[in-house]
Amino acid sequence: MKYTYNRVLKGVQINEADTRVREALKAEGFGVLTEIDVKATMKKKIDVEMDGYRILGACNPRMAHEAIGLEPRIGAMLPCNVILREIDNGTEINAIDPVASMAAVENPELIAVAGKVRDLLRKAVDAA
């Protein structure tokens, strides 16, 4: 099962991609609640060098509120992660597919909300 929506920004460095993704997420009603610089963490914790890799924890408050109202424990699966990963000649963006990540929850109303969130995340990734 495909679990991310992906796009490559050719010739775009990770810092520029980060700015573009954050702006695109904001335009779709998301905020970034968490940020993990995986590259820096791996260097600090286990002294391993790796290419740039960031995880942005994005949340659309209206959609999150609706989801929590339908499934109070769904917060264990929030926020929606968006990855920025340095690759040869650019940056790859990977956004979680909320429908895939919530497939184990047997609640058709929640899956409908996840579908709306997926559409908004795809718009943001496409706009970045």
VENDA-V650406 format. One record per residue. RES is the residue in three letters. PSI is psi in whole degrees, -180 to 180 (none if undefined). Layout:
# VENDA-V650406
RES & PSI
RES & PSI
This chain:
# VENDA-V650406
MET & 132
LYS & 129
TYR & 2
THR & 157
TYR & 130
ASN & 148
ARG & 142
VAL & 130
LEU & 96
LYS & 134
GLY & 9
VAL & 123
GLN & 159
ILE & -37
ASN & -42
GLU & -42
ALA & -41
ASP & -49
THR & -46
ARG & -41
VAL & -45
ARG & -43
GLU & -42
ALA & -40
LEU & -45
LYS & -41
ALA & -24
GLU & 12
GLY & 12
PHE & 152
GLY & 159
VAL & 113
LEU & -33
THR & 154
GLU & 130
ILE & 119
ASP & 93
VAL & -39
LYS & -50
ALA & -38
THR & -44
MET & -39
LYS & -46
LYS & -44
LYS & -39
ILE & 13
ASP & 45
VAL & 133
GLU & 140
MET & 164
ASP & 162
GLY & 135
TYR & 115
ARG & 145
ILE & 120
LEU & 125
GLY & 101
ALA & 143
CYS & 133
ASN & 106
PRO & -40
ARG & -45
MET & -39
ALA & -42
HIS & -44
GLU & -44
ALA & -43
ILE & -34
GLY & -31
LEU & -34
GLU & 93
PRO & -28
ARG & 2
ILE & -16
GLY & -23
ALA & -19
MET & 9
LEU & 157
PRO & -177
CYS & 123
ASN & 139
VAL & 127
ILE & 139
LEU & 123
ARG & 124
GLU & 132
ILE & 172
ASP & 126
ASN & 36
GLY & -160
THR & 135
GLU & 137
ILE & 132
ASN & 122
ALA & 137
ILE & 145
ASP & 105
PRO & -29
VAL & -44
ALA & -42
SER & -23
MET & 13
ALA & -28
ALA & -16
VAL & 119
GLU & 76
ASN & 101
PRO & -33
GLU & -38
LEU & -41
ILE & -36
ALA & -42
VAL & -44
ALA & -36
GLY & -40
LYS & -43
VAL & -42
ARG & -44
ASP & -41
LEU & -41
LEU & -41
ARG & -41
LYS & -44
ALA & -46
VAL & -42
ASP & -31
ALA & -19
ALA & none
